[in-house]
Amino acid sequence: MSRGGRERSLPAPSRSVPPAGPRSSVGTGCYPSFSSGIASPGEDRIHLLGNAINALVIGAVGLALASLGRGQFRALTARFEAVDRRFEGIETRIDRLEERFEARMDAFQSSLDGMRSDLTRVALAVGAGPQAAER
């Protein structure tokens, strides 16, 4: 009930879609059905053959994609191995550089030790003794 005790009546919905005729039914597909409901003797074989062909095509495409993917995986593995070889070469060069640096530092240290002993001899020859360092 609405205000004033009167009931409101809603207008009847208008149908823009024509009512279903004798040829249409709810739930059917977009294409008309031409079958009479009785399967012909070879129809099952044709459906089975169609399914088998679809399965073969899908399998062939799957194998082709797997083969291509395996080739890409091999190429990627080869690239990683090449990068590993480059890093090993760089590590070898760094090791050689480290050895050369250590040899030069050893030579520098022995040269420095020689100069220190020469300076000590000169200082002793001039007459400077250990007391001069204390002054």
VMD Tcl script that draws the C-alpha trace (Angstrom):
set ca {
  {0.00 0.00 0.00}
  {1.13 3.49 -0.68}
  {0.15 6.88 0.69}
  {-3.47 7.53 1.03}
  {-4.37 3.85 1.08}
  {-4.25 3.47 -2.67}
  {-2.20 0.80 -4.39}
  {0.07 1.73 -7.19}
  {-0.04 -0.31 -10.27}
  {3.12 -0.79 -12.25}
  {2.90 -0.58 -16.00}
  {3.17 -3.85 -17.83}
  {6.68 -4.45 -19.17}
  {6.97 -4.00 -22.89}
  {8.57 -6.82 -24.81}
  {10.97 -5.73 -27.47}
  {11.80 -9.33 -28.32}
  {9.09 -11.17 -30.16}
  {7.77 -14.23 -28.40}
  {9.39 -17.53 -29.28}
  {7.87 -19.22 -32.26}
  {7.45 -22.91 -32.92}
  {10.94 -23.19 -34.53}
  {12.97 -21.69 -31.67}
  {13.59 -23.01 -28.22}
  {15.49 -21.90 -25.19}
  {19.05 -23.22 -24.96}
  {19.64 -24.03 -28.61}
  {22.78 -22.85 -30.33}
  {23.12 -20.17 -32.97}
  {22.96 -22.67 -35.78}
  {19.84 -24.55 -36.71}
  {19.86 -28.25 -36.10}
  {19.39 -30.33 -39.22}
  {19.57 -33.67 -37.50}
  {16.49 -35.63 -37.01}
  {17.75 -37.11 -33.77}
  {18.60 -40.42 -35.39}
  {22.30 -40.90 -36.17}
  {23.24 -42.40 -39.49}
  {25.40 -45.54 -39.40}
  {28.62 -43.76 -40.52}
  {28.15 -40.59 -38.46}
  {29.83 -42.02 -35.35}
  {32.85 -43.04 -37.44}
  {33.08 -39.55 -38.93}
  {33.00 -37.96 -35.46}
  {35.63 -40.43 -34.25}
  {37.79 -39.69 -37.30}
  {37.44 -35.93 -36.72}
  {38.44 -36.32 -33.08}
  {41.43 -38.47 -34.06}
  {42.58 -35.88 -36.62}
  {42.23 -33.09 -34.05}
  {44.27 -35.10 -31.54}
  {46.99 -35.76 -34.13}
  {47.20 -32.08 -35.08}
  {47.37 -30.99 -31.45}
  {50.05 -33.60 -30.75}
  {52.10 -32.53 -33.79}
  {51.93 -28.88 -32.79}
  {52.92 -29.80 -29.24}
  {55.92 -31.78 -30.46}
  {56.97 -28.94 -32.76}
  {56.77 -26.43 -29.91}
  {58.69 -28.77 -27.61}
  {61.40 -29.17 -30.25}
  {61.68 -25.41 -30.71}
  {61.76 -24.89 -26.96}
  {64.49 -27.49 -26.56}
  {66.55 -25.74 -29.23}
  {66.14 -22.42 -27.43}
  {67.16 -24.07 -24.16}
  {70.30 -25.47 -25.80}
  {71.15 -22.04 -27.24}
  {70.67 -20.44 -23.84}
  {72.86 -23.09 -22.20}
  {75.58 -22.47 -24.80}
  {75.47 -18.73 -24.09}
  {75.80 -19.32 -20.35}
  {78.76 -21.62 -20.94}
  {80.42 -18.95 -23.10}
  {79.92 -16.39 -20.33}
  {81.39 -18.85 -17.81}
  {84.46 -19.32 -20.03}
  {84.90 -15.55 -20.26}
  {84.71 -15.23 -16.47}
  {87.27 -18.02 -16.08}
  {89.58 -16.14 -18.46}
  {89.13 -12.95 -16.47}
  {89.83 -14.79 -13.21}
  {93.03 -16.20 -14.74}
  {94.13 -12.72 -15.80}
  {93.41 -11.34 -12.33}
  {95.43 -14.17 -10.73}
  {98.39 -13.42 -13.02}
  {98.11 -9.71 -12.24}
  {98.08 -10.48 -8.52}
  {101.21 -12.63 -8.86}
  {102.99 -9.85 -10.79}
  {101.96 -7.29 -8.16}
  {103.24 -9.47 -5.32}
  {106.57 -9.99 -7.15}
  {106.96 -6.24 -7.67}
  {106.06 -5.50 -4.04}
  {108.66 -8.04 -2.90}
  {111.25 -6.40 -5.17}
  {110.31 -2.95 -3.86}
  {110.56 -4.14 -0.25}
  {114.02 -5.61 -0.83}
  {115.10 -2.37 -2.57}
  {113.80 -0.34 0.37}
  {115.64 -2.62 2.81}
  {118.84 -2.10 0.77}
  {118.46 1.71 0.87}
  {117.85 1.64 4.61}
  {120.98 -0.37 5.21}
  {122.95 1.98 2.90}
  {121.68 5.00 4.84}
  {122.62 3.32 8.10}
  {126.17 2.73 6.81}
  {126.46 6.38 5.68}
  {125.21 7.59 9.04}
  {127.70 5.40 10.90}
  {130.52 6.57 8.60}
  {129.72 10.23 9.29}
  {129.78 9.55 12.98}
  {126.12 9.66 13.84}
  {125.26 7.19 16.50}
  {122.13 5.98 18.14}
  {122.24 9.00 20.49}
  {121.53 11.40 17.61}
  {118.08 9.92 17.23}
  {117.33 10.59 20.88}
  {118.15 14.34 20.71}
}
mol new
graphics top color blue
foreach p $ca { graphics top sphere $p radius 0.5 }
foreach p [lrange $ca 0 end-1] q [lrange $ca 1 end] { graphics top cylinder $p $q radius 0.2 }
display resetview
